[in-house]
Amino acid sequence: MQGTESLDERRQAGRKRDEQYFAARPDSPDVRRRIEVRLAGGTVPMEVSNGVFSSSRLDLGTSVLLRHAPHPPQTGDFLDLGCGWGPIALQLALLSPQAKVWAVDINERALDLTRSNAALNGAANIEPLAPDALPDSQTFDLIWSNPPIRVGKEALHRLLMTYLPRLRPAGAAYLVVQRNLGSDSLIDWLSTQLPDGWHAGKYASSKGYRVIEVTRP
């Protein structure tokens, strides 16, 4: 039918969008838009743009994580792994203003948006930075993440096993993963990979997503 994209064209467009999310410098124009997002019990202004994950709204998976993860500690070093435009980092920073929130993403536009959104909301305790700028010795009391499942299983596993071992004793991580994209198999895999005494399991379920909890003794 004229004017209708073929299945291959839609798939190619989807791949192009995904490539931009995982690229350091997206090819798409940086067109900033202002939206309002429910975070930390209130409504806050946030800037979004093209070439960053969920470029027009708060995605459902992140929303599930923000609603169901337990309240963070008041102090400590927290990590938002794959921060995008910063909703997870900002929620952590607003709930725990005495904590330091490290917001990590490979996408330079995402980091710039997170930096802008932190300033927009007076969250001076957020530190956005690229993975290679994070000190090798830095460890965390808490990790929250909507991990990039679409990078593929091997890359995802490598990413998680790079950062989860940085949890401090008694630390915890909360990951949100869609059930039909392998959340339960990821729990099983983590259980085989983590050191003795660590635990990986389902913390909550909502709207087709699991919140996975990883704890270190």
LINDAPE-V279574 format. One line per field, one symbol per residue. ss: DSSP state (H for helix, E for strand, C for the rest). phi: phi as a letter, one per 20 degrees, with the letter a starting at -180 (. if undefined). A space follows every 50 residues. Layout:
ss = ???
phi = ???
This chain:
ss = CCCCCCHHHHHHHHHHHHHHHCCCCCCCCCCCEEEEEEECCEEEEEEECC CCCCCCCCCHHHHHHHHHCCCCCCCCEEEEECCCCCHHHHHHHHHCCCCE EEEECCCHHHHHHHHHHHHHCCCCCEEEECHHHCCCCCCEEEEEECCCHH HCHHHHHHHHHHHHHHEEEEEEEEEEEEHHHCHHHHHHHHHHHCCCCCEE EEEEEECCEEEEEEECC
phi = .fndffffffffffffffgfgdefcfeffedecdcdceclnbdcebecbf mcglfcafffffgfffedffgfffcpddcdenfleoffgfgffffcfeed deddbfefffffffffffffdmefedcfafgfefgfefccebcdbdffgf foffffffffeedgfeffgmebccddbfffdoffffgffgfedffgnfcc afebcalncdeeddcdf
